[in-house]
Structure formats: structure tokens, C-alpha cells
Amino acid sequence: MTSGTGDAGLRRAIEAVERGALVILTPKRTVRRRDGSVSRGSPARVARGLTRVQYPGEEPRDLERFEVEALLAVAAEGGISLLVPFSPGLGHGGRPRRAPLQLEDGSIVGPDSERYPHRAFAGA
């Protein structure tokens, strides 16, 4: 989950989990596609390459390989809270929808999935 961040980064991540900290996931402002084109980031999905992560006391950074899976597992156990992007609801009674999580194998864990950690989400 924190490979490449060094021992200090690993310690901060472990401390964040021990405190039950809030982990913030935000859409990237721009996304470079495989063909080299650039597009605006989207709050419609949390995935490596589309989303940045911020642990307490750290600067936002790109998600690493299998970090979405690791965050999902820790959140399901109640170790952390997640603040994820959301899409605004439509109409007067529309409720905002939290972004689904895309795993490394391409599968999507959304609100209808048993693996979606509803209780771990903070905010809207």
C-alpha cells in the first residue's frame, strides 16, 4: 500500500489506521490517456490513474497498485474512514451518489456490492 514512500510514510500510514483516521480520495484534475490525449478528471469512479489519495499529515499523491483493494479491506474492518468523490443527485430530491471503487482487475465495487463499505464513508 505504501511502497515507495519510505519508512516514515509507512509509519504515518500505520498510525493513521491505528487512529481510525480519515483517508481522502479526490479525482485528478487531468488524466493522461494511453493515446497521449489529456482529459478532465471525473468524480464518477475511484481507480488508480484517476484518483489521488491523501493520508493525514501527507500531501495528496497518485494511488499505487492494489491500494484501492487495501483501502477497501481496511475500511471494511473499520480501521479507517473514507471521503470519496460523489456525483450530485438529479432533480430536487436527488441524493448525491458516492463513486464506486475500481479494482486492479477492472471489477467495480459499487453501492449494490456486499464489499462496498457503506459505514466507512464520511461526508455527503
C-alpha positions in Angstrom: 0.0 0.0 0.0 2.8 2.5 0.7 5.6 1.1 -1.4 8.0 3.8 -2.5 7.0 6.1 0.4 9.8 5.1 2.7 9.8 4.1 6.4 8.4 7.4 7.6 5.5 7.2 5.1 4.8 3.6 6.2 4.8 4.7 9.9 2.4 7.5 9.2 0.0 5.2 7.3 0.1 2.6 10.1 -0.5 5.4 12.7 -3.5 6.7 10.6 -5.0 3.2 10.6 -4.4 2.9 14.4 -6.2 6.2 15.0 -9.1 5.3 12.7 -8.2 8.3 10.5 -9.9 9.8 7.5 -8.4 9.0 4.2 -9.4 11.4 1.4 -9.7 10.3 -2.2 -10.1 13.0 -4.8 -10.4 13.0 -8.6 -7.3 14.0 -10.5 -7.7 17.4 -12.3 -6.4 16.0 -15.5 -5.9 12.5 -16.7 -3.5 11.5 -19.5 -4.9 8.7 -21.6 -2.9 5.9 -23.3 -3.1 7.7 -26.7 -1.5 10.7 -25.1 -4.6 12.9 -25.0 -5.5 14.7 -21.8 -9.0 15.0 -20.3 -10.5 16.3 -17.2 -10.7 14.1 -14.2 -14.0 12.6 -13.2 -15.7 12.0 -9.8 -17.6 9.1 -11.2 -15.1 6.4 -10.2 -12.3 5.8 -7.7 -9.4 4.0 -9.5 -5.7 4.0 -9.9 -4.8 6.6 -12.6 -8.0 8.6 -12.0 -7.8 9.3 -8.3 -5.4 10.8 -5.8 -5.2 9.7 -2.1 -4.3 11.8 0.9 -3.5 10.3 4.3 -3.4 12.5 7.4 -0.2 14.6 7.6 0.7 13.8 4.0 0.4 15.5 0.6 -2.1 14.1 -2.0 -0.4 11.6 -4.3 -1.5 9.1 -7.0 -2.9 5.8 -5.9 -0.4 2.9 -6.1 -1.0 -0.6 -7.4 -3.6 -2.5 -5.3 -4.0 0.4 -2.9 -7.8 0.6 -3.7 -8.1 -3.0 -2.6 -6.0 -2.4 0.6 -8.1 0.7 1.5 -11.3 -1.3 0.8 -10.2 -4.1 3.1 -9.1 -1.7 6.0 -12.3 0.3 5.7 -14.5 -2.8 5.8 -12.8 -3.7 9.1 -13.5 -0.3 10.5 -9.8 0.8 10.5 -10.3 4.0 8.6 -13.0 6.3 7.2 -13.1 7.2 3.5 -14.0 10.5 2.0 -14.7 9.7 -1.7 -15.8 11.8 -4.7 -19.5 11.9 -5.4 -21.8 12.8 -8.3 -24.6 15.2 -7.4 -28.1 14.0 -7.5 -30.6 15.0 -10.2 -33.7 16.9 -9.5 -34.9 18.4 -6.3 -35.0 15.1 -4.3 -31.9 13.6 -5.9 -29.3 12.4 -3.4 -25.6 12.5 -4.2 -24.1 9.2 -5.2 -20.7 8.1 -3.9 -18.2 6.9 -6.5 -17.8 3.2 -7.0 -14.3 1.7 -6.5 -12.5 0.1 -9.4 -10.1 -2.7 -8.5 -6.9 -3.6 -10.3 -8.6 -6.5 -12.2 -11.1 -4.0 -13.6 -14.0 -5.1 -11.5 -16.2 -2.5 -9.9 -17.3 -2.5 -6.2 -20.4 -0.2 -6.1 -23.1 0.5 -3.6 -25.0 -2.7 -4.5 -22.0 -4.9 -3.7 -21.5 -6.7 -0.4 -17.9 -5.5 -0.4 -18.9 -1.8 -0.5 -18.1 -0.4 3.0 -21.1 1.9 3.5 -20.3 2.5 7.1 -16.8 3.6 6.4 -17.8 6.6 4.3 -17.6 10.2 5.7 -19.3 13.3 4.2 -22.1 13.6 1.7 
